[in-house]
Amino acid sequence: MTSAADPSERPRSVAALRSRLRNPPGHWKLLGVCLVLLGALIAFQGFCTHTIGAGTEGSADLQAGAPLNGSPPLLVAQGDRLRSPQPDPGKRIALTFDDGPSAQWTPKILDVLRRERVPGTFFMVGSQAARHPSLVRDVERAGEEIGNHTFTHAGMSTGPGWLRRAEVELTEAVLVGITGYYPRFIRPPYSATSDAVTPSDERALAKAAGKRYIIVLADYDSNDWTRPGVAKIVRNATPPAGRGGVIMFHDGGGDRSQTVAALTLIIPKLRAQGYSFVALRDMLGLTRAEAEPPAPWLDRARGTVFLWAVEMAFWVTSALGWIILAIGILVVARALFVLVLAGVQVRRTRSRPSVNFQPSVAVIVPAYNEAVGIERTVRSLIGADYPGLEVVVVDDGSTDGTGKLVEALELPGVSLIRQANGGKAAALNTGVLATEAEVVVMVDGDTVFEPNTIANLVQPLADPIVGAVSGNTKVGNRGGLIGRWQHIEYVMGFNLDRRMYEVLQCTPTVPGAIGAFRRSVLIEVGGVSSDTLAEDTDLTLSIGRRGHRVLYTEYARAWTEAPSTLSGLWRQRYRWSFGTTQAVWKHKGAMVSRNRNDRRIGLRALPYMICFQIILPLVAPMIDLFALYGLIFNDALPVLAFWLGFNLLQLVIAVIAFRLDGESLRPLWALPLQQFVYRQLMYLVIIESTISALVGARASWKTTPRTGDVEPPPAVEPSPA
């Protein structure tokens, strides 16, 4: 029920809104916490996944020289310099593998090492290890060494110091959480051979190593052997001068079939030349405990918690990805389904209805503080081109003089009933009991009818099986952007759905702004119930469950005033959403009933309402989150292409809907803008109303200020095609 725009009411409303924002309800705080956590998890997953390889090789001046060129590859810090305590390797070779673990290549490399009985050291990217903890455990169980290769494969000599420390420490936390051991060996990305380390790199690596870590470079990069192709590996893979050392391979970061092939050929070849294969720690004479010391329980616990957080981030993001895919499929399927059935409904009602059926009609106008628009509403009703029309205005305890305004009109055929405020359902029931007319038309107190609206509205009731008829609600104040958005929603949303529902014989709502009912059917269902805030949906579902058809006629137009402010829109849609949830819950028994009429409502209308009016809006904000995710962490072009495709689909639906309703296409320029403000507002309304319903919050009718700014444009007949 609506109210007048009482000047004293607006300041109180603004003050109440400010107070609500300063002290939000508990479910707002819960929602806020959930959204922050969800956003943090998605951002963390994006950081873990999509920044791998985002580091660069640094911008050091290569002309500054390579101070470590020719140095052994195992290095420890000495001040801001690196020195090597490594003795001559002789004919010993240590095999190392970077950029993993990889679900595709790491197991194959482990198989080769196991078959050849050769040890290896795996330098793991922390984010990859978090994604594949079972692979890390496989490497550990195989007796292989595990080293630190930063968290996102970022260069260790560029970027702020805190970020460089985090790259090492986060990887350490993941590996400790999985294995229970500290990895002392660190291989810097992009500076893996001594000739690639500049003076600035050396200082940064020395700082990162401190007294705890050992920097591991490589004597030989297997990429130099595998680039010519597997056929040339045997000829090329011979360490120069008969000296062993550290060979760097890769088990992640792309196609590593060359690595597997190279190992299969190189290991036997080098063995035949007298080389032996040792673990990396053996190059320094370290024990296993010295190279990978066990972590205390507190660090293991911290690492485990961090690992859980990383795994949860990946799991949540993966789950949300599937949800987004399901949403996309549902949106497209719904669009096609609604358009097809709307076309069927149009073909069935191609010709304009005759006006030969003229039952006795009473129009019931429930009014509570409707002084702004009640005179205009009553005059439009009494001016209808319909014989013997009875208009009953029920003043439901108004405090703004609504009843006096109606009384002062002194129009023939208009009667006024005053009663204490009891709510809209009570006012409607009072009006129904006050008339003996065959058909009852229910109208909101801010709605304006065209002269032929009632005559067109009652025609479908000529069929005895029809119990109620929904008219065509039009936004009368569509001049502003908010009104234009609601106009688009009414035409391409509500009216298309009504056409679909009619074909499926499961219409769930005859809107309060314009609806016709057989009085006998109203008495049969017990009148208008006050159990929910959406009394129109509750009543329509009850009628459908009794086996009566509910039809829609686009020729019966009613012009209503839509909220012109965001706060007014919020209050109206919160009431609708909360009431719809109540009505669905009240009639949930129809979903399991064996009654044929119940099943039509329970297996068609209710599932559709639950899916597209409750669940889908609840999860739809994830689309926006993933759009930001894609813009930040992925290529922006696919995200923009998806957004343009979605808007193109919406535009096609809107054009068809506007043509069916005989509306000008000019307002559709505002459709893309609707995706940035209006859609998010509707999602938040539904989220809040659903949470309110779940926590058992009580809600009542909230007043919506009116301006009386309803201007029906010249009538245009709906397109029959």
Secondary structure, 3 states (H helix, E strand, C coil): CCCCCCCCHHHHHHHHHHHHHHCCCHHHHHHHHHHHHHHHHHHHHHHHHHCCCCCCCCCCCHHHCCCCCCCCCEEEEECCEEECCCCCCCCEEEEEEEEECCCCCHHHHHHHHHHHCCCEEEEECHHHHHHCHHHHHHHHHCCCEEEECCCCCCCCCCCCHHHHHHHHHHHHHHHHHHHCECCCEECCCCCCEHHHCCHHHHHHHHHHHCCCCEEECECEECHHHHCCCHHHHHHHCCCHHHCCEEEEEECCCCCCHHHHHHHHHHHHHHHHCCCEECCHHHHCCCCHHHHCCECCHHHHHHHHHHHHHHHHHHHHHHHHHHHHHHHHHHHHHHHHHHHHHHHHHHHHCCCCCCCCCCCCEEEEEEECCCCCCHHHHHHHHHCCCCCCCEEEEEEECCCCCHHHHHHHHCCCCEEEEEECCCCHHHHHHHHHHCCCCCEEEECCCCCEECCCHHHHHHHHHHCCCEEEEEEEEEECCCCCHHHHHHHHHHHHHHHHHHHHHHHHCCCCCCCCCCEEEEHHHHHHCCCCCCCCCCHHHHHHHHHHHCCCEEEEEEEEEEEECCCCCHHHHHHHHHHHHHHHHHHHHHCHHHHCCCCHHHHHHHHHHHHHHHHHHHHHHHHCHHHHHHHHHHHHHCCHHHHHHHHHHHHHHHHHHHHHHHHHCCCCCHHHHHHHHHCCCHHHHHHHHHHHHHHHHHCCCCCCCCCCCCCCCCCCCCCCCCCCC
